Every structure is written in C-alpha cells, then in structure tokens.
C-alpha cells in the first residue's frame, strides 16, 4: 500500500510534519512519562524548547538499561485501560522487554507494514509464506498482520519440518517468502537433499528480516531460489519490523521518517556526526502514542543517505549496518547479550559458572550458538557425566528463554588453544 503523499513528500513539507509530530511526542512524554519528565527537569528544559529536530541533540539518549529500570509499565504514556496490546519479549537485559500499543499504534503499524510490503512488490494477488524462528514470535505476528492488511493471502508460520515447509511452498504455490537469511540458506540445503529445484516453486521474491544481509549471502539466496530478495530494518523496542525497507534499487533502506526521526551520533561523545558520516543510529518516535521513545540508542552502526532515490521516494535511506556499539550479537536474527547467556548458564549450574567460550557458527545455513565449557582435568568420570546432563539442561534453558539453538560441550583446559 504505497503512500506517495508521504514517501515522496518534499523535504520542506516533511520537516514541518516531523516538527509538528515531534513537539506533540515530547509534550506527551514530558507530561505522562516520569522518566522523561525527570530528564527534562534535570536539564532545565521544557518540551517547547525543542523548536526543530536538530534541537534534539540537547536531550539525553534513552538506552535499553533505561527501559529495563522502568520495567514493566514505567515508560507507558497512556493508562493501562487504553493499552490494547502488551508485547513482551526476552529483550537484551535481565528483564523482559515490554512494549505497549494503543489502538492508534496498532493501526499505524499495520499501515507501515503494508508500506514495507508494497515497496517489496507484494500485491493482494500474492500468496505469502512466513518461516521465522520461535524467538521472533512477535515479528511473526506483526508480519502476518501487515500482509493481511495489504490483502495478500498468508500462510502463517507453523511447527513444520523444513521439508514440509518446502512441500507447502511448492504445493500451495507460495509467491513471497518471509524469513531470515539463516533460514533461507537452510531451506536451500534441504531443497538439495529433496532434489527439489527452484523451477518447481512459484516463488518470485523473498523478504529477509531480523539481521543485516551480507552481499554474498544475498547472491547465494537469489541464485538458489531464482528470485529477487528484499530486506527490511526494525528493532523490537521501536515497534518491530518495518522501520526501514528496500525498494529494489539497491541504494539503502528507506526510513519511515514521517513517523520516526533518525539521527546518527558518535557512540562515544553522543554528539551528532556530519551529514553522511557513519555512527550509531538513534531513533525518536514521532507518531506512537503509548510508548514514546526519545533518542533511543539502537546500538547499530550505519549512516544516513540523503537525496532522492530512483524509485521516486524522498525518505532518507539507511546505509549498510556495519556493526554494533555494544556486546549484543545475533543468532539467526535473534539478538542476545552475553550477560543473558551467563545468567542462564548460572541458573542451570546452580550458581557456578565455569570458564567458557562462545561463537556463532553456521550449519547448513542455520546459525547455532556454540558454547565450550572449560572443565578441570581432575574431574572424576561421574562428575563429568553429571556435567553432561547439565549441558543438556542448559541447551533447553537457552532455547526456552531466548529462542536460540545452542550446542554446549565440555572441554578440558588442555583442549583450549
């Protein structure tokens, strides 16, 4: 559902719209969210002091730790009776992430997801199949609802083996696949085992979400399925998928800056960088009602690309995501903080945490977290047997709490290079 009146808006008109929505957001945050009122008062500022988006740099940033410290409802800007959806996910801190939606927020997000799909070339005539890992359950629901809002036929994610997912894809004549790069690569390996060719499918495009897409991986997936690949950018703290989307021109992802204001800052000084320079993406919500965020640190390193796109959209574009400013890492598109891993391992190990090493590896395309627990050589065989049982429990614990696949093995110190 393309919206040229916003996506191709003249810059002067867009900036006026941004300022109007920004002032409304800051006023609501100041009046309704104690955290932001304290932030403003500490600086001796009032919302009306922000007379342009550039003035945002006078305000402090919001971090994931701030969200955790105000768990569960401290960041909500409307009473609970006006909240129609309370979305919870593991987050990347010790506490779950909680995001609230008012009815206006749900309508806004459906429109933005339909905008994303339209940019990817999805139409009401398409049959769209969603294949996402359990750890992205909220994204599953959002992406399904957005496609239905556009009018496409949707095959929701189901607990099927990959072989049966491919059987559904072939027999139901799926034309659009929504998945992660990791799962797409694994589907290709399963296709090869099944002796199933791309020609036997009706796929014409795939939307890959939840993690940056390397160029060589894009080429592999496009060649394997004989399709074109679209991508999108989103973070769960700022409503989820659909903040930015590709258009087919390959010149960055269009950022929905009519509803979210992006900045790029130096991650150390937290000062905005010159136009076009790389840095950390910081996002301020402009239209969300229940959960306004002011200068939220995404942790993603990127840049903003100005100027019109050949597709006709005037929205600023995100450049390539080149890394992170923190220790958060991705396992198959699911963001994880090392502290979460340590806390969960300690729970299983009854408070004891041995030395360990971790790394993310790909097995037939699927990303798996490998953890080597370093044990002393003097352990008796029965102790080792008990530890092996703990490893199995730890694997289940990580799957249940974070939704990630993990392999946990014991290593003697002598085996560690």
N, C-alpha and C positions, 0 to 999 in steps of 0.2 A: 504494500500500500504506500506508494511513493507520495511524498508531501513536498512538491516543488516550492510551495509558498514559504516553506521553512528551510528546506535543504538547499535551495538555490537563492536564498534571500540576499539582498545587497548588504554589504558589510555594515554600513552605517545604520541601516534598519535593524540588523541583527544585534548590533551593540546596544541600541536603545532597548530592545526587548530583553537582552541579558541584564541590563542595569535595572530595569523595572522589576524583573523577577528576582534579581539578587537582593534588592532592597527589601522586598517582601519576605524573602527567606531569612535574611539577617534579623529583621524585626521579630518574626515568629520565633526564631531560635533564641533571641535575647529574652523575649517575654515568657517562653514556655519551657526552655531547657536550662536548668540551673547551672549545668556545666558551662554553657556558653555565656550566660549572664555573668558568672564569675570571671570568665576570660576577658570579657569586655570591661568589666568594672576594674579589674586589676590593672588594665592599661589606661584607664580613664577615658575610654571611648564609648560612644553611643553608635548604634547602627547607622544613624543618619550621617555620621562622619565619613562613611564609605560612599563617595559620590561617583565613583567609577570602578569597574572591575580591577583596575590597576591598584586601587587603594587596598585591595585585599591583602597585599603584602604587609600591611601594618598589623594584621591579625596573626596570632599564633596558629600553628598547624594542629590538626587532630590526628591522633595515632591509634593504632589497634589497642595499645595499652589503655588509652582513654576510654575506648568502648568497653574493654574488659572491666575497668574500675567502676563503670556506671551500669554494670550488669544488674538485673536484666532490662529494666524499663527506664533507666535514668536519662537516656538520650531521646526518648519519645517526646514529641512536641504536641501531641493531642491526647485527650483522656483515653483510657483503655476502651471505653464504650464506643469510641469512634474508630478503633482498630478492627479491621475485618480479616487481617491475616497476620499471624505472628510466626515469622520464619526463623527457624533455628538450625544451625549447622555447627560442626566441630570448631570452626574458626582456626586461628593460629596462635591462640593463647591458652592458658589453663582453663579458662571458662568458655562455654559455648558462645558463639556469635548470635545475637538476637536482633532481628530487623523487623520493624513494624510497618504495615501498609494500611493506609486509609483507603476508602473506596476509590478516591480520585487517583491514588498512586497505582492501584491495580489497572485502572483504565489507561493511565499514562504508559505503563509498562507494556500493556498489550499493543498499544499504538507503536511504541518504539521497536518492539519485536517484529511487528508486521512490516515496519520500515526496513529493518535489517533483512528480512526475507525477500522483500521486493527488490532490494539492491542486489541480492544474490540471484535474482532472476526467477524466484519461486512465484507461481501463479496458482489460482484456485483449481486449475486443472491437474496440478501435481499430486502425486502420492508420496508422502514424506515419511521416512522411517527413522526413528530415534534409537540409537545404540550408545548409551553412556554408562559409565561405571556407577555402582551404588553410591560412592562418595559424592557424586554430583546429582543427588536425587532432586534437590531444589531446582537445579538447572534443567533437569528432565521435564519437570512440571511446567516451568516457565516457557521453555522452547516448544513444548506441545501446545500450550495455550496460545502462544503467539501465532503458530501456524494455523490453528483452528480459527483464530480471529481473522486471519487473512482469507480463510475459506478453503485452504488446502485439505486434502484427505490425509489423516495422520494415523500411522501405525505406532502406537506408544511403545516405549521400551518394555520388555517382558523378560522374565527369567528363563531365557532360552540359551542353549549352547550356541557357539558361534556358527557351527554347521547349520543349525536350524534357522539362525538369523539370516544366513545366506539363502537358505531354501525359501524363506518368506520373501526375501528381496527379489528372488527370481520369479516365484510363482505369483506374488501379489503385484508384480511389475512396478516396484518402487522406482521413482524417478529422482528423488532427492534423499541423500543420506546425511543425517546429522549425527556426528560422532566426534571423538578426539583423534588426533593424529596417531596416537599409540594404538587405539583400537582399529583404526582404518588399516594400519600396516599389518596388524594381526589377522584381520579379515582376509587380506591378500594371501597370507601364508596358508590359511585354511582353504581358500579357494583353490590354491595349487594342489593341496592334498586331495581335494574333492574332484580334481580335474574339471573345475568349473571355469569357464572363460568369461571375460568381460562382455563378449558378444552375446552371451546367453542372458545377460541382465538388461534391464531397461533404464539403468542409471544414466543421468546426464550431468549431475553435479553433486558435490558434497560440501556441506558446511562443517568446518572443523573448528572446535571451540576449546576453551579452557587452558590452552597453553600456547606460547609462541610457536610459529611454524617455520622450521628451517627450510631454506630453499631446496636443498637436496631431497628432503622428505616430501615436500610438495610435489616435486617432479616424479618421485617414486610412486606416490599415490595417484597422481594424474595419469601416469603411464600404465599403472597396473589396472586401474578401473576404466581407463579410456574416457575420462571425464575432465571437467574443469573444477577447480577447488576454490571455494570462497572461505574467508576467515572472519572472525569477529573478536572483539575485545570486551571483557567485562570483569568486574570483581564483585564478589558476593556482598561486601559491605556497602556498595553503592548499587543496590538493587539487582545485581547479577548480570547475565549476558546482555549484549546489545548496546553497550556504551558507544562502541565504535564498530564500523563494519566496512568490508571491502566492496568495491563496485565493479571489479573486473578489469580496471585499468592498471592495476599493479603499482599504484603510486601512493601507498599508505592507506590507512583506515579512516574513513570519515567519522569524526567525533560529533556526537549529537549535542553540540554546544548551545543549542537553543534551550536545552534542559539541564545541562551540566557544564560548568565553566572549568576549562583545563588551564593549569599553569605548569611550567617547568621550572624547578628550583635546583639550586646547588644543594645536594644532600647534606653537605657538611655545614655550610653557612645558613642554609634555608632561605637564601636570597634568590629572587627570580633571575634567571640567566638571560642573556640577549636572545632576541628572536632567532629561532632556528637552531640554537645551541642545544647540545644534549644535557640531560639532567633527570631528576626524578619527577614523575607525573604526580601532580596534586590536583584534587577534584573538589569542587564546591557544587552542591546540588542547587538547582535554580527553581525546580517545579515540584519536588517531592514535598508532601505535606506532613506525614507522620514522623519521618526520620531524616531531618535536615542534617547535612554534614558540611562543615565549613573548613575548607582547605585540608581535606583528608589526604594523608600520605599513602599513596598506593604501594610504594616500595619498588615500582617498576621504572627502569631506566629507559628513556626514549627521547624523542624530540617532537616538536610540532612543525608541520609543513604547511605553510600558508600559500595563498594563491588558488585560483580556480582549477578544478580538475577537468580533464577532457570529457568526463561524464556529465558535466554541467553543474555539479553540486559545488557550492561555495563554502561548505563547512570545512573548518580546519581539519587536517589529517594527522593521525599519529604515525610517526616513523616506526622503524623496526624496534621491537623490545630487545635490548641488548644485554640485560642482566637485572640484578636486584641490588638494593642498597642494604638489605638485611640478610639474615641467615635462612629465610624461608626458601624452600625448594619444592619442586613439583614431582609427584609420582603419578604418571598417567593423567596429568591435568589437575590433580588434587593437591592443593597447597598444604605444606606441612612445615612446622617449625621444629628444630632439633629438640627444644625443651619439651615438646609434646612427646617425642619419642622416648626421651629419658624418663619422663614421669610415668608413662605407661609401662616401660620396662621395669621400673622400680616397683610398681604396683604388683606385677607378676612375681618379681624376685623378692617379695616381702621386705621391701625397703633397701635391699642390697643391689647395687649397680656395679657390675664388673666393667673393666675396660672394654670398649667396643669400637668397631669401625663400621661405617655405613657408606653405601654407594648405591646409585640408581643404575640399573642395568636393563637392557632390552633383550627379551627372549621372544623370538618370532614376532617382533614388533611390540609386544606388551612390555610396559615398564614395571619393574619389580624393585622393591627396596631390599637390598641385601645387607644383612647385619651380621658381622662376625663378633661373637662374644669371646673375649680373651680369658681363658681359664689357666690356673696354675698347673704345672706339670705334676704336682704332688697329689692332685685329687685322686681318690680311690675310684674304682670302677663303678661302685654303687652310687657314689656322688655324681659321677658323670651321667649315669642313667637317669638320676633324678633331674639333673640339669637339662637333659634332652627332653624330658617331659615338660619342663618349664619353657623350653624353646617353642614347643608346640602350642602351649598356652599363650605365650607372648604373641605368636603369629595370629592366633584367633583374636587376641585382645586388640591388636593394631587394626585388624580388619573390622571388628565391631565398632571401634571408637573413631577411626579415621577413614575407613572405607578403602584402605590401600592394601595391595598384595605385598607380602613380605616373606623373605626366606631368612631364617635365623639359624646360624650354625655355630658350633663350638670350635674354637681354635686354641691350640696351645701357644704359649708365648714364643716357642721355637719356630712355629709356623708363620709368625708375623715378620714380614720383611721390612 
